[in-house]
Amino acid sequence: MCDRYILVNTLEQIESRFELPKQNILLPPDYNINAGRFVPVITDAKSKEIQFFKFGLTPFWAKKEMALINARAEGDANTDDRPGFKGAKGIIQKPAFRKPIRSQRCLVLVSAFIAGTHEAGLLKPYLVYLRNHKSPFAMAGIWDTWLNPADNETLNSFSIITTTANNLMQKLGQHRMPVILTDTEEKKWLNPGTGLSRITSMLNHYDSKLMNAYPIDQRIINPAENDRQLIRPIGNKVLTEDDIPLRQTINTSGWNHHKKRPSSNEPLSTMAERSEQSRDKEK
């Protein structure tokens, strides 16, 4: 499951990272994105534009508004969430998702996501991020448009696709994780010409060697809380990072726009503070 994440990169960083033209929008840092919020996505319909869709999908055929936060890649299969599951991606058969997975896909823009342990949930939260400051990145999303029969207003909304947990997520006691796309996969995900078999082949867990996590304040459990202190580390990182430099990821990092690149041991909260300072200078 993935129901909380953050987006703290500047608009300039996002535009550069996803090769977008300059956007005339306000994008303040968001430290506690949760269901029901209208948040930035890039869709296959408008691949060069940031749009704001509601987190929690309502299928076009629904009689009333819904909030489908996540879509299981395996559909009804793998109910015990076996990490090594290699079966069919049953998402293509689910009524709410079988149309969007074929023709309505989006990139969910993320700086990092929040994960709780399986037993304690967000009472024991962790900030999960990609190493070497690869931020922002994209999670695989699907979207739909619903017409409210009560007032004929349209609603654009999305779900995040989840898959089996990698080794890092298993260390946190989690059985699921969002599908994180590589840079190459992002373009194919948005390409209407990409075949369904290629799309479903992307629905696997991300390499845990490229990720890490650290514990944060359980105050994050309150959807109304939204400040930089929420993502400050309150304990050690789950994995050490000195052994695998992974320098090849640096060039795609949104943080690379700073004249001084953060050290490998700098927490995401410190980098977020630098982005806020950058925003203040631009005002």
Secondary structure, 3 states (H helix, E strand, C coil): CCCCEEECCCHHHHHHHCCCCCCCCCCCCEEEECCCCEEEEEECCCCCCCEEEEECECCCCCCCCCCECEEECCCCCCCCCCCCCCCCCHHHHCCCCCCHHHHCEEEEEECEEEEEECCCEEEEEEEEEECCCCCCEEEEEEEEEEECCCCCCEEEEEEEEEEECCHHHHHCCCCEEECEECHHHHHHHHCCCCCHHHHHHCCCCCCHHHEEEEECCHHHHCCCCCCHHHHCCCCCCCCCCCCCCCHHHHHHCHHHHCCCCCCCCCCHHHHHHHHHHHHHHHC
